[in-house]
Every structure is written in C-alpha cells, then in structure tokens.
Amino acid sequence: MSDAPGPYRRWVLAARPRTLPAALVPVIVGASLVRPASINWLNSVLCVVVALALQIGTNYANDFSDGVRGTDEVRVGPFRLAASKLVAPSTVRSVALAWFLFAGFGGLWLASRTSWWLLAVGFTAILAGWFYTGGPKPYGYYGFGEVFVLIYFGFVATVGTSYVQHLSIPASSWWFGLATGAMACALLEANNLRDVDGDRAVGKKTLAARLGRRRAPWLYVVCVLLSVVGIAVGGEGLAAAVALALYIRPVRMAFSPRSGRELLPLLQISSQSQLVVGAVLVVSFWVTR
C-alpha cells in the first residue's frame, strides 16, 4: 500500500479524532453546569481523561472486532488498522485493552475522591465499548447502538461529571445529558448513513441500514431535535437556537443524493457542530451562573 499512512499516523487516524467531541462535550458541559467558578478542576480533568480513553479504546476495539469479522472489507469510512492488514489484529486488541485499562485507572482515582459507585458505572462503560462490535452478539450490529450512545455519551458523561463537582445531581443535568447524548447519536448516524450500503452487504443491521438510505436521514433529524429540546428545556434558549441553526447544513447533506464516500464530510460537520454547541453552552453557563 504505497499510499498507506505512516506508523504513527495510522494509529492517530484509527483513533478517529472526529468522534472525540462525543466524549469531550458532555464532560465540559457537565463540569460547567453548576457554579462554573467553583469547578473542581482535578475531578474535571479526570473525567476528561476517562471519557477520552474510553472513546479511543472503543474505537480501537471496534477496529479489531470489525477487522476480524471482515465487515470492514467494503468500508468507505476512515482508515482502519486491522482491515488494512498493516497491523496485526492482536496488536489492535491489546492497544484497545490498554486504553480501557488507562480509563480504569483514571476512574479508580476519581472514585476514590468522590464515590465508589462510579467504579460500577465505569465498568459497564468498558463493557459497552467492547461489545458494541465485539463478542458473539455485538449490539451495534442489531440496531441498539443509539441507545447505548445516548446513555453513556449523554446521561452518564454529563450527569456523572456534574455529580463529581459538588456530589449532587442538578435536575437540569438530565436535560443537558439528553442534548449531548443526542448530538453524539447524530455523529453515529453520520457514520452509519455513510456506511448503509456496506453494512447491508455484510449483514450489519444498524438502524440506518434497516431503514435504507432514503429514510435513514430522519434518524439524524430526530437526534438534532432531541438535542435542541434538551438544551431549551434545560434553560438555554439561545444555545438551542444556535444548535438548530448549526445543524441545518448537515441535515440538508443527510437528505442529499450523496452516498458512501460522498458523505464523509457529514461526520466532520457534525463533529464541528457539536463542539460549537458545547462551547456556546459553557460560555453561557459562565456568564449567567
């Protein structure tokens, strides 16, 4: 493969940097939600470390599992290590487990400073990351990916980060958890819309693959509307309006005739939109609370 990325860049690409806002945004929103001026910075940094390590570990675990199953053979998305044959699948698996272990150490430190029940939550997050495409019955292959993304990249990350600030859970954190989780689901839909044809060919039954290219964009719309509703009910009307405006372009792209590789920009725009909405929310929290 003459055009293959170098030894370092291939690992960066396989970590899928454009998906990382799904881990980062709910944490910064949860940390700033209540009394931003009194943020517990060490706990917040630990939340960021755990969230990013879990996301990267999950991306590598998906790379390994999809690679050994052969479901990435017709993939048109980002570079994959195992499917490219440039890295042994066993090495990809070991690196994925190392990231999960790193997340576990961060979670252990965080739990020792707050509450030990966080360990149980973290353990289920690791299991969710591995079994998304791993194991004999990967739930991502049966259309349940959105449920787990909403739970872990929304409610768990946002509400959990809010909790470790002052050891209490504000009611509005659930609404912002809905918003951040729905934006993470929009990232997932951007990915799955691009891969509809390939996923159908290998029997990967994501919700988008089940609905088909013509109807699947409505899943993206539902994600956007849920995020806007969550932000608005949480009390941030201006941020909700910004979110609605930002997602007009990707919604139009989702409904366009594009398919396969032509939809690669949808993931990038969705990622950028989530980052901007997260930044607007944080600025608003700092100004008004």
N, C-alpha and C positions, 0 to 999 in steps of 0.2 A: 504494500500500500504506500505508494510514493507520496501521496498527499496526506498521510496519516499524521495526526498531531504528535508532538514530541513526548518523551516520557513523563514530563511534569504536566504539560498542558492537557494531556489526555485524562489525567485524574481530576483536574480542575473542571473540564468540560463534563465529565461523568458525574461530578457532584451537583451539576445542574444549577448554577448560580441564579438563574432566573426564577427558580422556585423558592429561593431562600426568604423572600419577603413574606411568604406564608408562615414562616416560623418567627420572623423578626417583628412584624407589625403587631400581632396580638400581644406580644410581650411589652413593647413600648407603650401601647395603648393601656394595657392593664396597670403598668407601673405609674403612669401619669394620671390615672383616673381620679384618684382622691388625694387632695392636698399635694400637688406636684412639688411644692417647695420642701416637703418633708420626705422625699423619696429615700428609701433605704437602698443606697447605691450598690452595696455588696450583694444584697439579695437580688437586686435587679440584674446585675451583671451575671450572677449565677443562673438566673432564668434565661438570659440570652444565650449563655454557653450551652445549657441543657437543650434549649429549643433548637439551636443551630446544629448541635451534634446529633440530635435525634433526626433532624431533617436530612442531613448529609448521610448518616448511617442508613436511613430508609432509602435514599436514592441509590446508594451502592448496593443495598440488599435487593432492590428491585432490578438493578443491573444484573446481579448474579442470577437471581431466580428466572428472570425473563430470558437471560442468555442460555442457561442450561436447558430451558424448555424449548428454545428455538423460536419463541414468539417475537423476537427482535430481528429475525432474518429479513422481514419485509418492512422494517421500520423506516420512517422518513423523518423522524424527530432528531433530537440532539444525539451526539456521539455516545456510544455505549462501549464499555470495556470488554465484557465477556463476548458479546456478539461480534465484535471486531476481530477477535482471536489474537489481539495484541497483548492481552493479559490473561493469565490462567484464571479460570473461574474460581478456583480455590483461593487465589490471592485476593480476588474481589470480595469473596465471602469473608475472609479474615479481616480485611480492612473495614468492611461494614460492621463486623462484630466489635472491632476496636473502637469505632466511633460510638457504638451503643454503650460500650464499657466506659468510655470517656464521659458520656452523658450520665451514666450511672454514678460515677464518682462525683460529678457536679451536683446531681440530685441528692446524694448522700450528705454532702456538705450543706446544701440548702435545707434539707430536712432536719439536720442537727441544730440549725439556727431557728427553725420555725416549728414544724410539726412532723412527727414520724409518719403520719398517714400519707404524706407526699411520696414516700417510697413505693407504696402500693400503686398510686396513680402513675408514677414513673415507670414501674414495671409493666403495667398494662399498655403504656405508650410504646415501649420497646416491642412488646408482642404485636401490637397493631402495626408497627413499622415493618416488622419481619414478615408477618403473614398477609400483608397487603398483596404481594405476589408470590410469597413463599409458602411452603407446606403443600400437602396434598390437595387442599381445597382453598386456594387463595381467594379471599373475599373480594379483592379488586377485579377478579375475573367474572364475578357474578353480579356486578352492579351495585355493590354495597360500599364502594369507595367514598362516595359523597357523604354517607352517614358518619364514617369514621373521621373524615377530614373535618367535617363540621364540629364534631365532638372535641377532637384533640387540637386542631389548629384554630378553634374558636373558643369554645367554653372552657376547656382545660387550661389552655395557654393564657387567655385573658383573665378569667376569674381566678385562676391559680396565682398568676403574677400579682393581681390586685390583693389577694389574700396575704401574700408574704410581705406586703408593705406594712400593714398595720394589724395583721392577724384577725381581720374581719372581712366580710364579703359584702360590698355595697350592692344594692339591688340593681343599679344601672349596669353593673359589670356583666350581667347576663345578657342584656340587650347589645352591649358592645361585643360580647362574645359571639352573639348571633351574627353581628355585622362582619367581624374579622373572619369568622368561620365561613360565611357565605362568600367573601372575597377570595378565600383560599379555595373554595369549591369552584369559583369562576376560573381560577388558574387550572384546576383539574379538568374542567370542561374544555378549556382552550387546548389542553393537551389531548384530550380524548376526541374532540372534534377533528383534529388534525389526523388522528390515527384510526378513524372509523373504518375505512376500507381494510387497512392492515389487520386491525383487531378482529374484524369479521372473518377474514381469511384464515386466521389461526384459532378461531373459536373463543376469543376473549370477549365476554359479554358485558362490557361496560354499559351504563345506561345510554350513552351516546351511540354505541354500536347497536344496541337493541332498537333505538328509535330511528336510526339512519341519519344520513347527512342532512336531509331536508327538514326533519322535525327536531333534531337534537339541539339546534340553536336556542330553542325555547328553554332548555335547561340552563343555558348561560343567562338568559333574561331573568329567570326565577332567582338565580344566585345574586344578580345585581339588585333586583327589587328587595330581596331579603336583607341585603347589606344596607340599602338606603333606609328601609323601615327600621332596622335595628339602631342605626345612628340617630334617626329622627326621634324615635320613642325614647332613646337614651338622653335626649335633651339637646342635641347638637344639630339644629335645623340647617345652619349654614353649611356645615360639613356634609350633611345629607345632600344638599343641593349641588355641592362641588362633586360629590361622588356620582350623582346622577349625570352631571354634565361630562365628567371624565369618561364614563363608560358608554357614552353614545357611539363613539368611534368603534370600539371593539365589538359592540352589539351589531353595528352595521356590517362589520367584517365577518362576524359569525354567520350572518344571513346572506352573505355574498355567495356567488357561484364558486368561490375558491374551494380547493380541496387539497388534501395531502400537504406536500411541501409548501404550497402557496399560502397555507395557514400558519406557517412558522411565526410570522410577526404578531399573531394574535396572543401568543404566550408572552412575548416581550411587552406588548402594550398593556396586557392585563397585569403583569408584574409591576410595571411603572405606575399604573393607576392605583394599585393597592398601596404602594409606597407613598404616593402623594396624598391619598386619603388619610393614611396613618399619620403623616406629618401634619396635615391640617388639624386632625383631632388633637394631637399632642400640643400644638401651638394654642389651640382653643382652650384646652384644659389649663395650660399655664397662664393664660390671660384672664380667665374667668373664675378660677378656683383657688 
